Amino acid sequence: MTREKSLFDSTDPREEAAADARAEADVKAGRLIGHAAVKRWVASWGTAKPLRRPHVGD
């Protein structure tokens, strides 16, 4: 039985470098979502009133 590759099995250095560059550009431009906003959103899953997905600046 062979194991199917997961999304975390990528070993293409060019792909990783491109993803890192995109992330660095987002950070420099301030395109961030705060940890607290994500935490509130995840905590609301499965409740009667789930929150909307957080957006940049939240």
Rosetta silent file (secondary structure, phi, psi, omega in degrees, C-alpha in Angstrom):
SEQUENCE: MTREKSLFDSTDPREEAAADARAEADVKAGRLIGHAAVKRWVASWGTAKPLRRPHVGD
SCORE:     score description
SCORE:     0.000 S_00000001
   1 L     0.000  121.923  179.246    0.000    0.000    0.000 S_00000001
   2 L   -95.293  142.888 -179.085    1.538    3.299   -1.056 S_00000001
   3 L   -81.540  132.902  177.685    0.941    6.447    0.898 S_00000001
   4 L   -75.040  138.736  179.254   -0.709    9.264   -1.021 S_00000001
   5 L   -65.956  141.651  176.074    1.263   12.517   -0.976 S_00000001
   6 L  -102.006  174.697  178.850   -0.199   15.261    1.151 S_00000001
   7 H   -64.333  -22.233 -178.926   -0.037   18.983    0.622 S_00000001
   8 H   -88.402   -0.654 -179.418    2.811   19.107    3.166 S_00000001
   9 H   -89.243    3.477 -178.631    4.990   16.707    1.171 S_00000001
  10 L   -62.868  131.877  179.285    5.998   19.359   -1.366 S_00000001
  11 L  -126.409   17.914  179.990    9.746   19.487   -1.818 S_00000001
  12 L   -81.421  108.034 -177.125    9.989   21.878   -4.760 S_00000001
  13 H   -59.206  -32.002  178.327   12.344   24.638   -3.558 S_00000001
  14 H   -67.816  -40.507  177.275   11.011   27.065   -6.189 S_00000001
  15 H   -61.678  -46.516 -179.599    7.445   26.551   -4.946 S_00000001
  16 H   -63.588  -41.717  178.945    8.526   27.132   -1.365 S_00000001
  17 H   -64.019  -40.232  179.122   10.527   30.243   -2.281 S_00000001
  18 H   -66.251  -41.487  177.934    7.562   31.670   -4.203 S_00000001
  19 H   -64.252  -41.542  177.648    5.203   31.008   -1.277 S_00000001
  20 H   -62.409  -42.192 -179.737    7.676   32.645    1.115 S_00000001
  21 H   -63.603  -41.254  177.630    7.965   35.687   -1.169 S_00000001
  22 H   -63.634  -42.088  179.751    4.165   36.048   -1.317 S_00000001
  23 H   -64.298  -43.945  178.660    3.933   35.800    2.459 S_00000001
  24 H   -61.345  -40.122  179.014    6.701   38.387    2.951 S_00000001
  25 H   -64.657  -40.803  177.722    4.930   40.755    0.536 S_00000001
  26 H   -62.545  -43.472  179.378    1.660   40.356    2.449 S_00000001
  27 H   -62.720  -48.474  179.758    3.395   41.122    5.745 S_00000001
  28 H   -58.324  -38.391 -177.710    5.160   44.186    4.290 S_00000001
  29 H   -83.090   -5.053  179.822    1.885   45.479    2.845 S_00000001
  30 L    79.139   17.019  178.668    0.023   44.913    6.117 S_00000001
  31 L   -83.991   77.360 -174.522   -2.305   42.307    4.650 S_00000001
  32 L  -127.646  154.230  171.954   -2.669   40.443    7.926 S_00000001
  33 L  -120.013  125.900 -176.009   -5.422   38.883   10.005 S_00000001
  34 L   -65.882  148.355  179.605   -4.856   38.999   13.746 S_00000001
  35 H   -58.984  -42.001 -178.534   -4.500   35.818   15.768 S_00000001
  36 H   -61.507  -38.901  179.369   -7.270   36.873   18.162 S_00000001
  37 H   -65.052  -42.478  178.941   -9.708   37.314   15.249 S_00000001
  38 H   -65.635  -41.137 -179.756   -8.914   33.856   13.896 S_00000001
  39 H   -61.993  -44.078  177.586   -9.217   32.360   17.379 S_00000001
  40 H   -61.619  -42.401 -178.306  -12.686   33.936   17.883 S_00000001
  41 H   -62.853  -48.431 -179.478  -13.781   32.695   14.463 S_00000001
  42 H   -63.609  -40.130  179.668  -12.635   29.110   15.076 S_00000001
  43 H   -63.593  -23.642 -178.761  -14.194   29.094   18.550 S_00000001
  44 H   -82.948  -13.145  179.286  -17.541   30.032   16.963 S_00000001
  45 L   -59.573  137.950  177.302  -17.610   26.978   14.712 S_00000001
  46 L    80.509    2.788  177.382  -20.359   24.567   15.698 S_00000001
  47 L   -94.909  173.193  179.240  -22.247   27.214   17.682 S_00000001
  48 L   -67.511  -25.475 -178.784  -25.706   28.566   16.965 S_00000001
  49 L  -131.294   75.076  178.665  -24.149   31.798   15.637 S_00000001
  50 L   -63.715  142.373  179.691  -20.850   31.134   13.854 S_00000001
  51 L   -77.089  158.692  174.790  -18.891   34.283   13.055 S_00000001
  52 L   -69.682  155.948  177.472  -18.018   35.372    9.539 S_00000001
  53 L   -60.604  134.613  179.661  -14.551   34.499    8.309 S_00000001
  54 L   -66.694  153.905 -178.996  -12.095   37.192    9.434 S_00000001
  55 L  -120.317  168.513  178.500  -10.717   39.600    6.852 S_00000001
  56 L   -53.360  132.047  179.557   -7.517   41.580    6.501 S_00000001
  57 L    97.191  -15.720  179.590   -7.305   44.085    9.319 S_00000001
  58 L   -71.358    0.000    0.000   -9.462   42.093   11.762 S_00000001
